């Protein structure tokens, strides 16, 4: 938000008396006026209730801004689910994690939408730092618990868990200090990698210790029977120790674990198309904004907006989708084992092409005299459909394919 303000050449005065209330918000004094940013407890005006309803429909969080006790505005924030989150949870379940709970201070409707996408077992929303601690202790009383967090509000819960894991790349110093494990990259799948390393190391350690004790015990039985001279016994014990150590050194070798191995050429393609996705995502909102404008009160500039949307789709988006079909999908078929893994994505490409052609026909009709009333319903349905299909398709590709690429 600060960067956006600076791009608009806004002056940013230095606040004073800043106080952060964990899980609630921040207050401060700016140019003599008291500013509060954070959660709201009451909604007195119709406008405030309308904004909250809009946020609920969009699955967005609300950050309310008040000046001297009066509501001045609201910021809607939509949390994008990490592309690697769903795959990481599947890998963790494969590693033996039996129950996954999402603890968050966000509103219930926002948290539930994210939890549904990820397939967690339970969602506990609108949790204060103290409530998070209680939830972690409740789960820890039933089984060994692992808590993953990155904010200052998560620090007490990280300390309460059997194993606290902090996302250290962009997390707070407090959470990193309270955790037992700190992930130094901003990728959740590194947690699954750590689980793979831990399970493999433990398996090799148990194997080495068991084999070493069994061989030593067998040698002692033979020696007790008088069939093994002392000198030979001492030498045999050294051989056993060396064998056990060599076996333990296998833990240093890289192992695949639950991670899908991607060759260098495919990884290069994944990085390329992931970068293109990042640049194509913001303009997708133009499609919805154009549909909203047409659904409300179409103006004379509606045709200009349609031209802009159609130009983006035909000049940037469709070439990207066709390049994926030609280059990325065959590579993913080799990595993931057959054409079935890309079939649904190819079907989405076909639907996107169909909707873009339909939009082009609507635009051709509107070029002569503007958008006609009989076009509006189908045109809005086309635009809203495109927006929904593209968002879903982007999310699917990022989760299924792009999350396989390393940093």
C-alpha positions as a printed Julia matrix, in Angstrom:
407×3 Matrix{Float64}:
   0.0     0.0     0.0
   2.9     2.32    0.75
   4.42    1.56   -2.65
   1.1     2.28   -4.35
   0.8     5.59   -2.51
   4.27    6.56   -3.67
   3.48    5.73   -7.29
   0.63    8.26   -7.01
   3.09   10.87   -5.65
   1.27   10.95   -2.31
   2.97   12.68    0.61
   3.46   10.3     3.52
   3.85   12.18    6.82
   5.59   10.43    9.68
   3.1     9.03   12.24
   3.62    9.42   15.97
   2.52    7.48   19.06
   2.06    4.31   17.03
   0.66    1.41   19.02
   0.0    -2.06   17.66
  -2.66   -4.22   19.29
  -1.94   -7.84   18.28
  -4.84   -9.34   16.39
  -6.78   -6.05   16.39
  -4.94   -3.32   14.5
  -2.73   -0.25   14.8
  -3.34    3.27   16.07
  -1.27    6.4    15.67
  -1.33   10.16   15.3
  -0.83   11.7    11.84
  -0.68   15.48   11.57
  -2.53   15.87   14.85
  -5.36   13.48   14.0
  -5.82   10.05   15.55
  -5.83    7.27   12.95
  -6.97    3.72   13.61
  -6.38    0.92   11.11
  -7.65   -2.6    11.69
 -10.78   -4.47   12.67
 -14.15   -2.86   13.3
 -16.48   -4.09   16.02
 -19.68   -2.27   15.02
 -21.16   -1.19   11.72
 -23.41    1.8    12.28
 -23.99    3.02    8.73
 -25.6     1.41    5.72
 -22.39    2.06    3.73
 -20.29    0.12    6.24
 -22.68   -2.82    6.17
 -22.66   -2.77    2.35
 -18.86   -2.87    2.25
 -18.77   -5.78    4.68
 -21.32   -7.64    2.55
 -19.27   -6.97   -0.58
 -16.14   -8.26    1.14
 -17.98  -11.42    2.19
 -19.1   -12.06   -1.39
 -15.56  -11.55   -2.71
 -13.94  -13.56    0.07
 -11.95  -10.49    1.06
 -10.68   -9.2     4.39
 -11.67   -5.73    5.55
  -9.19   -3.26    7.01
 -11.13   -0.3     8.38
  -9.57    3.16    8.57
 -11.0     5.72   10.99
  -9.99    9.33   11.6
 -10.72   10.76   15.07
 -13.18    7.95   15.72
 -15.13    8.35   12.45
 -14.91    5.72    9.7
 -13.02    7.21    6.75
 -12.74    4.19    4.47
 -12.11    0.5     4.12
  -9.4    -1.48    2.36
 -10.41   -4.84    0.88
  -7.63   -7.43    0.87
  -7.88  -10.78   -0.85
  -5.35  -13.38    0.26
  -4.1   -15.49   -2.6
  -3.68  -19.11   -1.59
  -0.05  -20.13   -2.01
   0.36  -22.15   -5.17
   2.37  -24.75   -3.25
  -0.03  -24.98   -0.29
  -2.36  -27.74   -1.48
   0.49  -29.9    -2.8
   2.39  -29.4     0.47
  -0.61  -30.53    2.53
  -0.94  -33.65    0.38
   2.76  -34.39    0.89
   2.44  -33.86    4.65
  -0.49  -36.26    4.84
   1.57  -38.8     2.88
   4.35  -38.28    5.44
   2.02  -39.2     8.31
   0.3   -35.97    9.37
  -3.22  -37.08   10.27
  -5.03  -33.83   11.08
  -4.62  -30.33    9.63
  -6.23  -27.27   11.27
  -6.14  -23.69   10.0
  -5.86  -21.06   12.75
  -6.43  -17.5    11.58
  -7.53  -14.12   12.79
  -9.47  -13.54    9.56
 -13.25  -13.53    9.37
 -14.97  -16.9     9.21
 -16.29  -16.55    5.63
 -12.82  -15.7     4.32
 -11.14  -18.48    6.26
 -13.75  -21.06    5.25
 -13.27  -20.29    1.55
  -9.52  -20.82    1.85
  -9.94  -23.93    3.99
 -12.31  -25.44    1.44
  -9.79  -24.92   -1.35
  -6.99  -26.52    0.67
  -9.05  -29.37    2.11
  -8.08  -28.86    5.76
  -9.86  -30.83    8.47
 -11.01  -27.84   10.53
 -10.99  -24.06   10.27
 -10.8   -21.9    13.41
 -11.35  -18.29   12.37
 -11.29  -14.92   14.14
  -8.73  -16.28   16.6
  -6.8   -13.95   18.87
  -3.18  -14.84   19.77
  -4.42  -16.25   23.1
  -7.09  -18.33   21.35
  -4.46  -19.74   19.0
  -2.4   -20.85   22.0
  -5.42  -22.56   23.54
  -6.17  -24.35   20.26
  -2.57  -25.56   19.89
  -2.46  -26.81   23.5
  -5.77  -28.62   22.98
  -4.4   -30.46   19.94
  -1.03  -31.09   21.61
  -2.8   -32.89   24.44
  -4.09  -35.45   21.93
  -1.02  -35.96   19.71
   2.34  -34.48   18.73
   1.54  -31.09   17.21
   3.32  -28.99   14.58
   2.44  -25.3    14.29
   3.43  -23.25   11.22
   3.22  -19.45   11.3
   4.94  -16.27   10.23
   3.41  -13.29   12.06
   3.96  -11.79   15.48
   0.46  -13.05   16.41
   1.67  -16.61   15.8
   4.71  -16.44   18.11
   2.94  -17.6    21.32
   1.28  -20.51   19.47
   4.61  -21.52   17.92
   6.14  -21.69   21.39
   3.18  -23.75   22.69
   3.4   -26.42   19.97
   5.58  -29.52   20.23
   7.33  -28.33   17.07
   7.05  -24.7    15.98
   7.91  -23.86   12.37
   8.37  -20.22   11.35
   8.32  -18.92    7.81
  11.45  -16.88    8.28
  11.86  -15.26    4.85
   9.2   -12.58    5.42
   7.99  -13.46    8.9
   8.51  -11.51   12.1
  11.57  -11.83   14.29
   9.35  -12.83   17.22
   7.96  -15.86   15.39
  11.44  -16.92   14.28
  12.74  -16.74   17.85
   9.79  -18.69   19.26
   9.98  -21.49   16.67
  12.01  -24.69   16.75
  12.48  -24.68   12.96
  12.87  -21.64   10.7
  12.3   -21.98    6.95
  14.57  -19.44    5.28
  12.6   -19.33    2.01
   9.07  -18.09    1.45
   7.87  -21.47    0.19
   5.6   -23.71    2.22
   6.71  -26.84    0.35
  10.04  -26.6     2.16
   8.13  -27.84    5.22
   7.31  -31.05    3.33
  10.98  -31.29    2.31
  11.98  -30.95    5.96
   9.54  -33.71    6.88
  11.06  -35.93    4.18
  14.57  -35.29    5.51
  13.51  -35.9     9.12
  11.68  -39.16    8.39
  14.49  -40.49    6.2
  17.17  -39.53    8.73
  15.25  -41.17   11.57
  14.7   -44.32    9.51
  18.41  -44.59    8.69
  19.38  -43.87   12.31
  17.08  -46.56   13.68
  18.26  -48.97   11.0
  21.94  -48.31   11.76
  21.52  -48.53   15.53
  19.46  -51.73   15.32
  21.86  -53.42   12.89
  24.91  -52.35   14.92
  23.49  -53.66   18.22
  22.29  -56.91   16.62
  25.68  -57.63   15.01
  27.53  -56.72   18.22
  25.25  -58.97   20.26
  25.77  -61.84   17.82
  29.55  -61.36   17.97
  29.43  -61.4    21.82
  27.45  -64.67   21.79
  30.01  -66.24   19.44
  32.87  -64.94   21.59
  31.2   -66.25   24.77
  31.08  -69.69   23.15
  34.85  -69.47   22.66
  34.66  -69.4    18.86
  35.97  -65.83   18.53
  39.42  -64.86   19.87
  39.75  -61.47   21.59
  41.9   -59.91   18.84
  39.57  -61.06   16.11
  36.58  -59.89   18.2
  38.06  -56.41   18.57
  38.71  -56.23   14.82
  35.21  -57.48   14.06
  33.71  -54.8    16.33
  35.62  -52.13   14.38
  34.29  -53.56   11.12
  30.74  -53.43   12.53
  31.22  -49.81   13.66
  32.56  -48.76   10.25
  29.69  -50.53    8.46
  27.14  -48.78   10.68
  28.78  -45.38   10.11
  28.86  -45.9     6.33
  25.2   -46.83    6.35
  24.39  -43.72    8.42
  26.2   -41.53    5.88
  23.46  -42.36    3.38
  21.47  -39.63    5.09
  23.78  -37.07    3.44
  22.78  -38.14   -0.05
  19.92  -36.22   -1.69
  16.7   -38.16   -1.82
  13.53  -37.68   -3.78
  11.13  -38.21   -0.89
   7.6   -37.09   -1.76
   8.79  -34.36   -4.16
   8.18  -34.73   -7.9
  11.49  -34.57   -9.78
  11.51  -32.02  -12.61
  14.26  -31.91  -15.24
  16.09  -28.66  -16.01
  14.35  -28.02  -19.35
  10.88  -28.44  -17.88
  11.78  -26.28  -14.87
  12.88  -23.51  -17.24
   9.49  -23.7   -18.98
   7.69  -23.61  -15.63
   9.56  -20.47  -14.59
   8.8   -18.81  -17.94
   5.06  -19.45  -17.85
   4.85  -18.68  -14.14
   6.35  -15.25  -14.85
   3.84  -14.71  -17.64
   0.99  -15.64  -15.28
   2.18  -12.98  -12.84
   1.97  -10.31  -15.55
  -1.37  -11.55  -16.9
  -3.24  -11.75  -13.58
  -3.82   -8.0   -12.9
  -5.5    -7.31  -16.27
  -8.01  -10.1   -15.57
  -9.81   -7.67  -13.26
 -10.51   -5.47  -16.29
 -12.82   -8.22  -17.58
 -14.91   -8.19  -14.41
 -14.92   -4.39  -14.19
 -16.22   -4.17  -17.76
 -18.96   -6.71  -16.96
 -19.93   -4.73  -13.83
 -20.16   -1.54  -15.87
 -22.35   -3.18  -18.52
 -24.57   -4.82  -15.91
 -25.11   -1.51  -14.13
 -25.55    1.48  -16.42
 -23.74    1.08  -19.77
 -22.15    4.32  -20.96
 -20.85    5.47  -24.32
 -17.37    4.28  -23.38
 -18.57    0.67  -22.98
 -17.43   -0.17  -26.52
 -13.97    1.24  -25.75
 -13.76   -0.99  -22.69
 -14.83   -3.99  -24.75
 -12.13   -3.21  -27.32
  -9.55   -3.01  -24.55
 -10.66   -6.35  -23.08
 -10.74   -8.04  -26.49
  -7.29   -6.69  -27.39
  -5.84   -8.05  -24.13
  -7.41  -11.45  -24.7
  -6.39  -11.84  -28.34
  -2.97  -10.19  -28.24
  -1.64  -11.37  -24.87
  -3.7   -14.08  -23.23
  -4.51  -16.42  -26.11
  -0.9   -16.52  -27.39
   0.15  -17.46  -23.85
  -2.43  -20.26  -23.66
  -1.45  -21.6   -27.1
   2.24  -21.6   -26.14
   1.38  -23.58  -23.0
  -0.53  -26.11  -25.08
   2.36  -26.5   -27.5
   5.38  -26.44  -25.17
   4.49  -26.74  -21.47
   1.84  -29.44  -21.53
   3.91  -32.04  -23.44
   6.73  -31.47  -20.92
   4.32  -31.94  -17.99
   3.02  -35.16  -19.56
   6.56  -36.55  -19.5
   7.14  -35.5   -15.89
   3.77  -36.55  -14.45
   3.21  -39.64  -16.56
   0.85  -39.37  -19.47
  -1.58  -37.07  -21.31
  -4.35  -37.54  -18.74
  -2.66  -35.04  -16.39
  -3.16  -32.16  -18.88
  -6.53  -33.12  -20.36
  -8.63  -30.92  -18.07
  -6.29  -27.96  -18.64
  -6.57  -28.39  -22.42
 -10.35  -28.46  -22.07
 -10.19  -25.14  -20.21
  -8.12  -23.67  -23.06
 -10.82  -24.71  -25.53
 -13.52  -23.04  -23.39
 -11.47  -19.85  -23.12
 -11.05  -19.74  -26.91
 -14.8   -20.25  -27.38
 -15.71  -17.41  -25.01
 -13.18  -15.05  -26.61
 -14.69  -15.75  -30.07
 -18.15  -15.08  -28.66
 -16.94  -11.82  -27.15
 -15.46  -10.88  -30.55
 -18.84  -11.36  -32.21
 -20.5    -9.15  -29.59
 -17.86   -6.48  -30.19
 -18.43   -6.61  -33.95
 -22.16   -6.03  -33.39
 -21.48   -3.17  -30.96
 -19.13   -1.34  -33.36
 -22.18   -0.11  -35.27
 -24.16    2.02  -32.86
 -22.91    0.76  -29.51
 -23.99   -2.1   -27.29
 -27.59   -3.06  -28.02
 -30.01   -3.82  -25.15
 -30.61   -7.34  -26.43
 -26.86   -8.04  -26.19
 -26.44   -7.09  -22.56
 -27.46  -10.3   -20.82
 -25.39  -12.6   -22.99
 -22.46  -10.17  -23.12
 -22.32   -9.9   -19.32
 -22.6   -13.68  -18.99
 -19.72  -14.05  -21.46
 -17.5   -11.61  -19.57
 -18.29  -13.01  -16.12
 -17.79  -16.53  -17.46
 -14.41  -15.62  -18.92
 -13.32  -14.02  -15.66
 -14.35  -17.07  -13.61
 -12.83  -19.63  -16.01
  -9.55  -17.73  -16.27
  -9.15  -17.31  -12.51
  -9.89  -21.01  -11.92
  -7.6   -22.06  -14.77
  -4.73  -19.9   -13.53
  -5.12  -21.27  -10.0
  -5.18  -24.85  -11.25
  -2.05  -24.44  -13.34
  -0.17  -22.7   -10.55
  -1.07  -25.43   -8.07
  -0.65  -28.46  -10.34
   2.35  -27.37  -12.42
   4.11  -24.18  -11.34
   4.38  -25.3    -7.71
   6.75  -28.04   -8.91
   9.41  -25.48   -9.86
  12.09  -24.66   -7.31
  13.12  -21.09   -6.55
